[in-house]
Amino acid sequence: MADHDQGVPVPGFRFKPTLDGALVLLRPVTVNDAAALMPMARDAQVARLTGSHGENEPDEARLRAWYGTRADQGDRLDLAVVEKATGDVVGEAVLNEWDAGNESCSFRIAFVPGAHGRGLGTEATRLIVGYGFEKLGLHRISLEVYAFNPRARRVYEKVGFVPEGVLRDALLWEGERVDAVVMSILAPEWFEHYGRPERAGRAPS
């Protein structure tokens, strides 16, 4: 990614922003968020939906060490999702696997148990994806979602992610092989609808 986009300085991944929405606030994750995010790290359903086999049982010390170093990362952006109605840290939203030469990166998002169904994930996704295109100058943001997670896929489609293909039998989970759908959104698409494809007359795929 270039240091400048049409003469405007690009902040880069080392700068950790705060992004303010109607329902959620995204801010740099810190070591002090480890306790709030521990239920997410230990939740069996989160592990299933993210394909995390749990080779290492998460503990707060390990989580504190991880979140304590996120501010120093110059190739990824880890933000805590704060529910504005309660002030609680309820999840994380991440841009990672940055490919500077191709102006692209990956996206993932996860929440603690009980935080779903209130529109928090949709807004958090719009906020961080919008930041990636509008401030970081990215061209492509991609993700993978497993076939047994239609709820997440609906959120991604609502924000404008488009399915590209299927990674067959990408995950082996408790004896079952599960496909992963590759999805992406491109900068021209984002600037057409700003995370609301229905306004541009696009129906979800």
C-alpha positions in Angstrom: 0.0 0.0 0.0 1.3 3.4 -0.9 2.1 5.9 1.8 -0.1 8.5 0.1 -3.4 8.2 -1.7 -4.0 11.0 -4.2 -1.8 13.3 -2.1 -3.5 12.5 1.2 -1.4 10.8 3.9 -2.5 7.2 4.6 -2.2 6.4 8.4 -1.1 2.8 7.9 -1.7 -0.2 10.2 0.6 1.0 12.9 -1.9 3.7 13.8 -4.8 2.3 15.9 -8.0 4.3 15.5 -11.2 4.7 17.5 -14.3 4.3 15.3 -17.6 5.5 16.6 -21.0 4.1 15.6 -24.5 4.3 16.8 -24.4 0.9 18.6 -20.7 0.2 19.1 -17.4 1.9 19.6 -14.3 0.2 18.1 -11.1 1.1 19.9 -7.6 -0.3 20.2 -7.7 -3.5 22.2 -5.5 -3.5 25.3 -4.2 -5.9 27.9 -7.0 -4.8 30.2 -9.6 -6.3 27.8 -8.3 -9.8 28.4 -10.8 -10.6 31.2 -13.8 -9.3 29.2 -12.8 -11.3 26.1 -11.9 -14.5 28.0 -15.5 -15.9 27.6 -15.1 -15.6 23.9 -11.7 -17.4 23.9 -13.2 -20.3 26.0 -16.6 -20.6 24.3 -17.0 -23.9 22.5 -19.4 -22.4 19.9 -16.9 -19.6 19.0 -14.2 -22.3 18.6 -16.4 -24.2 16.3 -17.4 -21.2 14.1 -13.9 -20.1 13.8 -12.4 -23.5 13.3 -10.1 -23.2 16.3 -9.2 -26.7 17.4 -7.9 -25.5 20.8 -4.5 -27.1 20.8 -3.7 -24.6 23.6 -6.3 -24.1 26.3 -6.7 -20.3 26.6 -5.9 -18.7 30.0 -5.9 -15.1 31.0 -2.1 -14.8 31.2 -1.8 -16.0 27.6 -4.6 -13.7 26.5 -3.1 -10.7 28.3 0.3 -11.3 26.7 -1.4 -11.4 23.2 -3.5 -8.3 23.7 -0.7 -6.5 25.3 1.3 -6.6 22.1 -1.4 -5.6 19.6 -0.6 -1.9 19.7 2.9 -2.7 18.4 1.8 -4.5 15.3 2.4 -2.6 12.1 0.8 -5.2 9.8 -2.6 -5.7 11.4 -5.3 -3.9 13.2 -7.0 -5.4 16.4 -9.9 -3.4 17.8 -12.1 -4.1 20.8 -15.9 -3.9 20.2 -17.6 -1.9 22.9 -21.3 -2.0 23.2 -22.3 1.7 23.7 -25.5 0.9 25.6 -23.6 -0.9 28.4 -20.0 0.1 28.0 -19.0 -3.6 27.9 -16.3 -5.0 25.7 -18.2 -7.7 23.8 -15.9 -8.7 21.0 -13.0 -8.0 18.6 -12.8 -6.9 15.0 -9.5 -7.5 13.1 -7.9 -6.6 9.9 -4.9 -9.0 9.4 -2.8 -10.8 6.8 -2.0 -7.5 5.2 -0.6 -7.9 1.7 0.9 -4.4 1.0 1.9 -5.2 -2.6 -1.6 -6.1 -3.5 -3.3 -3.6 -1.2 -5.4 -6.3 0.4 -6.0 -7.9 3.8 -8.2 -10.4 5.6 -11.0 -9.7 8.1 -12.4 -11.5 11.1 -14.8 -10.7 13.9 -15.9 -12.6 17.0 -18.1 -11.9 20.0 -18.5 -13.1 23.6 -21.5 -15.4 24.2 -24.8 -13.5 24.4 -23.7 -10.5 22.3 -25.4 -11.7 19.1 -28.7 -10.6 17.6 -28.5 -6.9 18.4 -26.9 -5.6 15.2 -23.5 -5.1 16.9 -21.7 -7.3 14.4 -23.1 -5.7 11.4 -22.2 -2.2 12.5 -18.7 -3.2 13.7 -18.1 -4.8 10.4 -19.2 -1.7 8.5 -17.0 0.5 10.7 -13.7 -1.5 10.4 -14.2 -2.4 6.7 -15.0 1.3 5.9 -11.8 2.3 7.7 -9.8 -0.2 5.6 -11.0 1.3 2.4 -11.4 5.0 3.2 -8.4 5.5 5.4 -6.0 2.7 4.7 -6.4 2.7 1.0 -7.1 -1.0 0.7 -8.4 -2.4 -2.6 -9.7 -5.8 -1.3 -10.8 -7.2 2.0 -11.5 -10.9 2.2 -12.7 -13.6 4.7 -13.6 -17.2 5.0 -16.9 -18.4 6.6 -17.7 -22.0 7.3 -20.8 -23.6 5.8 -22.3 -24.2 9.2 -22.3 -20.5 10.0 -25.1 -18.9 7.9 -25.7 -16.2 10.5 -22.2 -14.8 9.9 -22.6 -15.1 6.2 -25.8 -13.0 6.2 -24.0 -10.3 8.1 -21.1 -10.2 5.7 -23.5 -10.1 2.7 -25.5 -7.3 4.3 -22.3 -5.3 4.4 -21.5 -6.1 0.8 -19.1 -9.1 0.9 -19.6 -11.2 -2.2 -19.0 -15.0 -2.3 -16.1 -15.9 -4.6 -15.8 -19.7 -4.3 -15.7 -22.7 -2.0 -12.8 -24.3 -0.2 -14.0 -27.9 -0.1 -13.6 -29.9 3.1 -11.5 -27.0 4.5 -12.2 -27.9 8.1 -12.3 -31.2 9.9 -14.5 -30.7 13.0 -15.5 -33.6 15.2 -15.3 -36.1 12.3 -17.2 -33.9 9.8 -15.5 -32.2 6.9 -16.9 -28.7 6.3 -16.6 -26.4 3.3 -15.5 -22.8 3.7 -16.9 -20.0 1.5 -14.4 -17.3 0.4 -15.9 -13.9 0.4 -14.5 -10.5 -0.4 -15.4 -6.8 -0.9 -13.6 -4.5 -3.2 -13.0 -0.7 -2.9 -15.1 0.2 -5.9 -18.0 -1.8 -4.4 -17.6 -0.1 -1.0 -17.6 3.4 -2.5 -20.7 2.5 -4.5 -22.8 1.5 -1.4 -20.7 2.2 1.8 -21.6 -1.1 3.3 -25.3 -1.0 2.4 -25.6 -2.8 -1.0 -29.4 -2.7 -0.9 -29.2 1.0 -1.4 -27.3 0.5 -4.6 -30.0 -2.0 -5.8 -27.8 -5.1 -5.1 -29.5 -8.1 -3.5 -27.4 -10.4 -1.4 -26.0 -13.4 -3.3 
